[in-house]
Amino acid sequence: MRVGVDLIDIERVRRALERHGDSFRERCFTAAERAYCDSKPNPPQHYAGRFAAKEAVGKALGSGVYFTWKEIEIRGRPKPGVHLSGRTAKWAEKVNAGKIELSMTHSRELAAAVAVVVDP
C-alpha cells in the first residue's frame, strides 16, 4: 500500500483561475472535470480539491509530478474515483499499482486529498 497526501490554498487556485483563465483550466483539468467544477457555486474550491487529488495520486504512485495533469482524472460523486491515462497509466502498470482509493475535503481556505494505492 502506498499513500499520497496534498494540501492546497484555495485562494492560490482562485488567483490562477483569474490570471490564466481557460489556459490553466485546459492544461490541468479534463473537460468533464471543468464541467463539474464550473457547475458549482464556488468553482475555485472544487478545482483546488481536484488539483490536490491529482498531486496526491502522483505522490502515491511514486511518480511525483512526473505526469500530465489531464492524465489523472478525478471522477464521480459522492465518492471520488481516479481514472488514469497516457504515460501515467503506463507508470501505474510498471509499478504494479492496484486500485486507487481517494478522499477529498475542503474548508473555506484549504483543500486536501489523500490517495491510497492498494496493492493488487
C-alpha positions in Angstrom: 0.0 0.0 0.0 1.2 3.5 -0.9 -0.2 6.8 0.3 0.0 10.3 -1.1 -1.3 13.5 0.6 -1.7 17.0 -0.7 -3.0 20.3 0.8 -3.5 23.5 -1.2 -4.7 27.0 -0.5 -8.0 27.6 -2.4 -7.1 31.3 -2.8 -4.0 30.3 -4.8 -6.1 28.3 -7.2 -8.6 31.2 -7.4 -5.8 33.5 -8.4 -4.5 31.1 -11.0 -8.1 30.8 -12.5 -8.3 34.6 -12.6 -4.8 35.2 -14.1 -4.6 32.4 -16.5 -8.3 31.6 -17.1 -9.0 28.9 -19.7 -5.3 28.1 -20.3 -5.0 26.9 -16.6 -8.3 25.0 -16.7 -7.5 23.3 -20.1 -3.9 22.5 -19.1 -4.7 20.9 -15.8 -8.3 19.5 -16.0 -10.3 17.3 -18.4 -13.5 18.6 -20.0 -15.6 16.5 -17.5 -13.7 18.0 -14.5 -14.1 21.5 -15.9 -17.8 21.0 -16.4 -18.2 19.7 -12.9 -16.3 22.5 -11.2 -17.8 25.2 -13.3 -21.3 24.0 -12.4 -20.7 24.6 -8.7 -21.4 27.9 -6.8 -17.7 28.2 -5.8 -15.7 26.7 -8.7 -12.2 27.5 -7.2 -13.0 25.3 -4.2 -13.7 22.3 -6.5 -10.8 23.0 -8.8 -8.5 23.1 -5.7 -9.8 19.8 -4.5 -9.2 18.1 -7.8 -5.7 19.7 -8.1 -4.8 18.4 -4.6 -6.2 15.0 -5.6 -4.0 14.8 -8.7 -0.9 15.7 -6.6 -1.8 13.1 -4.0 -2.3 10.4 -6.7 1.1 11.3 -8.2 2.8 11.0 -4.8 1.1 7.7 -4.0 2.2 6.3 -7.4 5.7 7.4 -6.7 5.9 9.5 -9.8 5.7 12.8 -8.0 4.7 15.5 -10.5 6.1 13.5 -13.4 2.7 13.3 -15.1 0.5 15.3 -17.4 -2.3 16.9 -15.3 -5.1 15.6 -17.5 -3.7 12.0 -17.3 -5.1 11.8 -13.8 -8.9 12.5 -14.0 -11.0 12.8 -10.8 -14.4 11.3 -11.4 -17.6 10.7 -9.5 -19.6 11.9 -6.7 -20.2 11.4 -3.8 -17.2 9.1 -3.6 -14.5 10.4 -6.0 -12.6 7.9 -8.2 -9.5 8.1 -10.3 -9.1 7.4 -14.0 -5.5 7.2 -15.3 -4.4 7.5 -19.0 -1.3 8.1 -21.1 2.1 7.7 -19.5 0.7 7.9 -16.0 -1.4 4.8 -16.7 1.8 3.1 -18.1 3.7 4.1 -15.0 1.0 2.7 -12.7 1.2 -0.6 -14.6 5.0 -0.5 -14.3 4.9 -0.1 -10.5 2.2 -2.7 -10.3 -0.3 -0.3 -8.8 -3.7 -1.7 -7.8 -6.9 0.3 -7.2 -6.6 3.9 -6.1 -8.8 5.0 -3.3 -9.3 8.7 -2.9 -10.6 11.1 -0.2 -11.0 14.8 -0.7 -12.1 17.6 1.7 -12.1 21.3 2.0 -12.6 24.2 4.3 -13.1 27.8 3.3 -9.3 28.3 2.9 -7.9 24.9 2.1 -8.5 21.8 0.0 -6.9 18.4 0.8 -6.7 15.0 -0.7 -5.4 11.6 0.4 -4.8 8.9 -2.2 -4.1 5.3 -1.3 -2.8 2.9 -3.9 -3.8 -0.6 -2.9 -1.5 -3.5 -3.7 -3.1 -5.8 -6.3 
